[in-house]
Amino acid sequence: MEYTILVHQAEEGGFWSEVPVLPGCYSQGETIDEALHNAKEAIESYLIALKEDLVAAPIEESLFIGKVKVEVAGL
């Protein structure tokens, strides 16, 4: 299975990640590579917990991530 993760730069340094289709599935790391590795472990743990609870793993629908540039006067 593949899941989309979003990686954010943390204000205090390092990075944190979230998995949109798995509510509450977050991780962090000092580097992007570490954050990705830890995210993989977090996803695996999340899916194991779902399996133990006899809950089907969510299947991610198409997810598109993009940026929109906006300009607002005074900002």
N, CA, C and O of each residue as an XYZ file, in Angstrom:
300
protein
N       0.839     -1.187      0.000
C       0.000      0.000      0.000
C       0.878      1.243      0.000
O       1.994      1.238      0.520
N       0.369      2.264     -0.572
C       1.058      3.553     -0.559
C       0.131      4.603      0.023
O      -1.070      4.620     -0.246
N       0.717      5.479      0.826
C      -0.034      6.582      1.410
C       0.712      7.879      1.163
O       1.941      7.919      1.207
N      -0.031      8.928      0.906
C       0.542     10.257      0.754
C       0.842     10.810      2.140
O       0.013     10.731      3.046
N       2.032     11.369      2.290
C       2.346     12.054      3.539
C       2.710     13.497      3.209
O       3.245     13.792      2.141
N       2.417     14.360      4.123
C       2.784     15.769      4.007
C       3.893     16.021      5.008
O       3.752     15.694      6.187
N       4.991     16.595      4.555
C       6.127     16.882      5.427
C       6.217     18.395      5.606
O       6.239     19.153      4.636
N       6.266     18.808      6.853
C       6.308     20.230      7.195
C       7.615     20.527      7.927
O       8.134     19.683      8.657
N       8.135     21.722      7.725
C       9.295     22.143      8.492
C       8.798     22.611      9.860
O       7.887     23.435      9.944
N       9.387     22.093     10.916
C       8.983     22.455     12.273
C       9.625     23.779     12.676
O      10.771     24.055     12.321
N       8.883     24.591     13.414
C       9.399     25.897     13.847
C      10.649     25.753     14.703
O      11.559     26.578     14.626
N      10.690     24.708     15.514
C      11.818     24.520     16.427
C      12.982     23.758     15.791
O      13.969     23.448     16.458
N      12.860     23.465     14.511
C      13.889     22.723     13.783
C      13.406     21.325     13.461
O      12.524     20.796     14.138
N      13.966     20.739     12.454
C      13.540     19.416     12.040
C      12.266     19.469     11.215
O      11.886     20.517     10.693
N      11.620     18.330     11.109
C      10.439     18.200     10.266
C       9.401     17.330     10.957
O       9.735     16.483     11.785
N       8.140     17.546     10.607
C       7.076     16.669     11.090
C       6.205     16.294      9.901
O       6.118     17.028      8.917
N       5.568     15.148     10.011
C       4.761     14.679      8.884
C       3.393     14.230      9.366
O       3.192     13.886     10.531
N       2.461     14.247      8.422
C       1.109     13.771      8.685
C       0.635     12.957      7.491
O       1.088     13.148      6.363
N      -0.285     12.048      7.768
C      -0.852     11.199      6.723
C      -2.334     11.556      6.641
O      -3.110     11.138      7.501
N      -2.747     12.322      5.624
C      -4.123     12.822      5.581
C      -5.211     11.756      5.687
O      -6.247     12.004      6.305
N      -5.005     10.589      5.106
C      -6.055      9.576      5.110
C      -6.086      8.774      6.423
O      -7.020      8.006      6.657
N      -5.071      8.952      7.275
C      -5.013      8.247      8.555
C      -5.045      9.272      9.687
O      -3.993      9.722     10.142
N      -6.224      9.639     10.139
C      -6.346     10.691     11.160
C      -5.500     10.381     12.402
O      -5.562      9.283     12.956
N      -4.714     11.368     12.820
C      -3.889     11.209     14.008
C      -2.559     10.533     13.750
O      -1.801     10.301     14.692
N      -2.252     10.211     12.508
C      -0.987      9.555     12.181
C       0.047     10.633     11.848
O       0.066     11.183     10.747
N       0.902     10.917     12.830
C       1.924     11.953     12.703
C       3.279     11.362     13.060
O       3.364     10.327     13.721
N       4.322     12.019     12.621
C       5.673     11.621     12.979
C       6.581     12.830     12.837
O       6.145     13.909     12.436
N       7.848     12.634     13.170
C       8.803     13.733     13.069
C      10.202     13.188     12.855
O      10.432     11.983     12.958
N      11.129     14.074     12.559
C      12.524     13.704     12.392
C      13.377     14.940     12.260
O      12.891     16.019     11.921
N      14.663     14.771     12.535
C      15.603     15.890     12.435
C      15.889     16.257     10.980
O      16.163     17.417     10.673
N      15.824     15.274     10.086
C      16.042     15.499      8.655
C      14.806     15.002      7.898
O      13.969     14.293      8.458
N      14.702     15.375      6.636
C      13.582     14.880      5.833
C      13.650     13.360      5.720
O      12.629     12.682      5.833
N      14.844     12.826      5.499
C      14.980     11.365      5.402
C      14.527     10.671      6.691
O      13.841      9.650      6.645
N      14.912     11.227      7.825
C      14.495     10.649      9.102
C      12.984     10.785      9.281
O      12.332      9.866      9.777
N      12.431     11.920      8.881
C      10.986     12.119      8.980
C      10.244     11.116      8.101
O       9.211     10.587      8.513
N      10.751     10.843      6.894
C      10.120      9.866      6.006
C      10.210      8.456      6.586
O       9.241      7.698      6.543
N      11.370      8.111      7.126
C      11.551      6.798      7.753
C      10.594      6.628      8.933
O       9.938      5.595      9.071
N      10.525      7.649      9.775
C       9.646      7.582     10.944
C       8.177      7.563     10.537
O       7.355      6.930     11.201
N       7.846      8.253      9.449
C       6.467      8.240      8.953
C       6.084      6.832      8.509
O       4.971      6.374      8.769
N       6.998      6.156      7.847
C       6.739      4.778      7.421
C       6.456      3.894      8.629
O       5.516      3.100      8.614
N       7.265      4.030      9.668
C       7.038      3.249     10.889
C       5.702      3.602     11.541
O       4.999      2.723     12.039
N       5.355      4.886     11.536
C       4.085      5.317     12.127
C       2.900      4.738     11.351
O       1.910      4.313     11.947
N       3.005      4.725     10.025
C       1.938      4.154      9.198
C       1.799      2.667      9.470
O       0.686      2.166      9.628
N       2.919      1.958      9.525
C       2.878      0.523      9.805
C       2.230      0.249     11.153
O       1.401     -0.654     11.267
N       2.597      1.017     12.178
C       2.001      0.843     13.512
C       0.506      1.134     13.490
O      -0.282      0.430     14.121
N       0.129      2.167     12.767
C      -1.279      2.548     12.651
C      -2.075      1.409     12.017
O      -3.149      1.046     12.498
N      -1.533      0.847     10.925
C      -2.234     -0.223     10.220
C      -2.307     -1.498     11.059
O      -3.308     -2.212     11.010
N      -1.262     -1.786     11.823
C      -1.291     -2.946     12.726
C      -2.382     -2.770     13.770
O      -3.108     -3.715     14.075
N      -2.501     -1.564     14.320
C      -3.539     -1.298     15.317
C      -4.930     -1.473     14.711
O      -5.820     -2.030     15.353
N      -5.123     -1.002     13.482
C      -6.416     -1.186     12.817
C      -6.718     -2.672     12.638
O      -7.841     -3.118     12.872
N      -5.708     -3.432     12.223
C      -5.884     -4.864     12.009
C      -6.257     -5.568     13.308
O      -7.142     -6.423     13.324
N      -5.581     -5.206     14.395
C      -5.890     -5.793     15.703
C      -7.313     -5.477     16.140
O      -7.953     -6.281     16.818
N      -7.808     -4.304     15.752
C      -9.180     -3.897     16.081
C     -10.186     -4.371     15.042
O     -11.365     -4.024     15.108
N      -9.716     -5.169     14.078
C     -10.556     -5.699     13.004
C     -11.215     -4.597     12.177
O     -12.368     -4.716     11.762
N     -10.467     -3.533     11.949
C     -10.936     -2.403     11.150
C     -10.154     -2.409      9.835
O      -8.932     -2.551      9.831
N     -10.860     -2.256      8.737
C     -10.211     -2.249      7.426
C      -9.329     -1.011      7.270
O      -9.693      0.087      7.691
N      -8.180     -1.210      6.666
C      -7.273     -0.092      6.396
C      -7.885      0.798      5.333
O      -8.395      0.296      4.331
N      -7.846      2.110      5.530
C      -8.377      3.026      4.519
C      -7.586      2.927      3.220
O      -6.364      2.780      3.224
N      -8.295      3.010      2.139
C      -7.656      3.054      0.830
C      -7.699      4.505      0.375
O      -8.759      5.128      0.309
N      -6.541      5.014      0.070
C      -6.461      6.416     -0.317
C      -7.032      6.620     -1.714
O      -6.646      5.946     -2.669
N      -7.936      7.542     -1.805
C      -8.456      7.957     -3.109
C      -7.412      8.868     -3.744
O      -6.422      9.222     -3.103
N      -7.621      9.234     -4.958
C      -6.690     10.154     -5.604
C      -6.571     11.417     -4.778
O      -7.573     12.025     -4.400
N      -5.360     11.797     -4.508
C      -5.096     12.993     -3.724
C      -4.146     13.861     -4.528
O      -3.065     13.417     -4.914
N      -4.543     15.073     -4.773
C      -3.716     15.998     -5.522
C      -3.325     17.134     -4.596
O      -4.170     17.714     -3.914
N      -2.067     17.440     -4.577
C      -1.557     18.513     -3.737
C      -0.974     19.572     -4.654
O      -0.179     19.268     -5.544
N      -1.365     20.794     -4.436
C      -0.871     21.868     -5.276
C      -0.738     23.150     -4.470
O      -1.074     23.207     -3.287
N      -0.250     24.148     -5.128
C      -0.113     25.471     -4.520
C      -0.898     26.469     -5.347
O      -0.981     26.362     -6.571
N      -1.459     27.421     -4.671
C      -2.188     28.506     -5.325
C      -1.596     29.806     -4.830
O      -1.535     30.050     -3.625
N      -1.160     30.638     -5.755
C      -0.610     31.934     -5.362
C      -1.733     32.947     -5.296
O      -2.513     33.092     -6.236
N      -1.806     33.644     -4.178
C      -2.807     34.700     -4.010
C      -2.108     35.974     -3.611
O      -1.054     35.952     -2.975
N      -2.695     37.065     -3.986
C      -2.158     38.369     -3.604
C      -3.299     39.168     -2.981
O      -4.341     39.389     -3.598
N      -3.073     39.589     -1.752
C      -4.073     40.370     -1.028
C      -3.420     41.688     -0.624
O      -2.358     41.707     -0.001
N      -4.066     42.771     -0.987
C      -3.524     44.096     -0.676
C      -3.333     44.237      0.834
O      -4.213     43.880      1.617
N      -2.197     44.751      1.225
C      -1.932     45.013      2.629
C      -1.294     43.849      3.372
O      -0.988     43.969      4.558
N      -1.090     42.737      2.701
C      -0.452     41.607      3.386
C       0.935     41.392      2.881
O       1.626     40.483      3.342
